[in-house]
């Protein structure tokens, strides 16, 4: 009998907790512009994972509301459930906007600068061997591929180095900005004065406070949209270097492994894979081995990079 009472008590407590949660949720929703429930949030998490492999943590509730709320406002919707139904019905234009809204595009010129001397050494080692191909697989607004291009110009001491850079990203909005190569001058805060003079043009008049990447640098880069989760990629190797930095952290381990597996045949035998500072690929030791600070080689590579 005591066991029965305990079971009933536990059931009652569970029901009370659920009811309390629902009351709190309704109270919060009353103060919002759009209705956004926990169930809606879980649908968002499922959709962005299926589309882009991004694992949204449970504490991203407010971020999702803020970013997608703009889309509801644009479309004249008042409930997230209606917006998510629109996506689930396959609206291609809105899928692109949804993905663009939830991808994170934190970047900077020469971010994680320890990678660029390694890249310069790699380029110089391959001098005279023919065209050198590099791939920036999460280009964002262009700071990373332009940093790669500056490194190539410096390594060969010419604005026409034998280097071509493919720069891809899932977010079409940031690719548009990257192609333009126009930035506010404060984005160059950590760029040396020498590089500012050599690689950027300062805006005047209405463009005061902005800079533009020199055309010779822009000519080294081809921008293309690409989803790393796609079953196949419209890219051709071999690449002497693949930059995939600070993007793997948004994927779970199986997704990371699948992407790394697809990198292997695209990487030159002596090529290098550059990762972000908080990323490690111990779970893919059969594919890549570390050869420097967040720098990797394929397991069959012949050379060992410097740290």
C-alpha positions, -999 to +999 in steps of 0.1 A: +000+000+000+029+023+009+045+016-025+012+025-042+009+058-023+045+066-033+038+059-069+007+081-068+026+108-051+054+108-077+028+108-105+010+138-089+043+157-085+052+150-121+018+163-133+022+194-111+056+201-125+043+199-161+014+221-153+037+247-136+060+246-167+030+252-190+018+281-169+053+297-169+056+292-206+022+308-213+031+337-190+063+343-209+045+340-243+021+367-233+049+392-232+063+382-266+055+395-301+053+360-315+041+327-299+071+305-294+068+273-274+093+247-262+078+224-289+085+250-315+121+253-303+126+215-306+112+217-341+138+244-349+166+222-335+155+192-355+152+212-387+185+230-386+203+198-376+187+180-406+195+209-429+230+221-418+241+195-392+241+223-365+234+210-330+217+238-312+222+236-274+191+239-252+202+273-240+198+288-275+161+294-270+164+332-269+188+334-298+165+314-320+135+336-311+155+368-318+169+357-351+139+339-366+115+366-352+128+388-380+116+363-405+081+361-389+079+399-390+089+400-426+064+373-436+036+388-414+032+357-392+024+357-355+031+321-345+064+302-349+044+270-355+030+285-388+065+295-398+079+261-392+050+245-411+060+267-440+095+253-439+083+217-436+062+222-467+095+228-486+096+266-493+131+268-509+135+306-505+126+305-468+148+275-461+177+296-473+167+325-451+162+301-421+196+287-425+212+321-430+195+333-398+208+305-376+244+302-388+271+320-368+296+341-387+322+352-362+354+358-381+384+382-384+414+389-406+443+366-396+423+350-369+443+323-352+474+338-368+497+309-360+482+291-390+494+316-416+532+311-413+525+273-417+505+281-448+532+303-461+558+275-456+535+251-474+532+275-504+569+281-506+576+243-504+554+238-535+569+267-554+575+257-590+553+226-589+524+241-608+491+257-597+484+255-560+448+251-549+434+261-515+399+257-501+383+278-474+353+257-465+336+282-441+343+315-457+318+336-439+322+373-448+355+368-465+381+377-439+396+342-438+400+336-476+414+372-480+439+364-452+449+333-472+452+354-503+474+379-486+496+351-473+500+338-509+510+372-522+536+376-495+549+341-499+555+346-537+561+384-535+537+390-563+501+399-567+499+371-593+510+340-573+503+305-588+475+301-563+437+298-566+414+299-536+380+283-535+359+299-507+325+283-498+298+288-472+263+277-466+251+313-459+245+331-492+242+365-475+277+364-461+291+352-495+276+383-511+295+405-487+327+385-491+326+390-529+323+427-525+353+428-502+342+460-484+347+464-447+344+490-420+379+502-410+376+489-375+376+453-389+413+459-397+422+468-361+446+438-358+460+441-394+495+455-396+500+489-411+521+474-439+493+450-449+467+478-447+487+499-472+495+470-495+461+452-496+434+477-489+420+509-505+406+535-481+371+549-489+364+586-494+334+608-492+303+586-487+325+556-482+347+572-455+353+548-427+353+518-450+381+500-469+380+477-499+402+448-507+424+454-538+410+438-570+442+418-575+435+400-542+399+394-550+409+379-583+426+350-565+393+338-549+362+321-562+332+322-540+305+295-541+276+284-519+282+249-504+266+229-476+291+206-459+262+182-451+253+177-488+258+141-499+282+152-526+302+184-531+307+203-563+344+208-556+375+192-572+408+186-555+435+181-549+438+210-525+472+218-509+453+232-479+418+230-466+407+255-439+378+242-419+381+263-388+356+269-360+328+252-379+331+216-367+322+227-332+286+230-344+284+194-355+282+162-335+310+137-337+294+114-364+288+144-386+323+156-381+337+122-390+316+121-422+329+155-433+365+146-425+361+114-444+350+134-475+380+157-471+405+129-474+404+123-512+402+161-518+435+168-500+468+167-518+491+139-505+513+166-489+483+188-480+473+202-447+439+206-429+436+236-406+411+234-377+398+259-351+414+264-317+387+244-298+385+216-323+403+182-322+398+151-343+410+123-321+378+104-331+391+104-367+426+092-360+422+067-389+418+097-412+440+125-399+469+129-376+480+162-359+512+178-372+511+211-354+488+233-334+454+225-348+470+215-381+464+180-395+477+157-423+461+127-439+474+095-423+492+087-456+509+121-460+546+121-468+556+154-451+553+167-416+544+203-411+561+226-386+542+236-356 
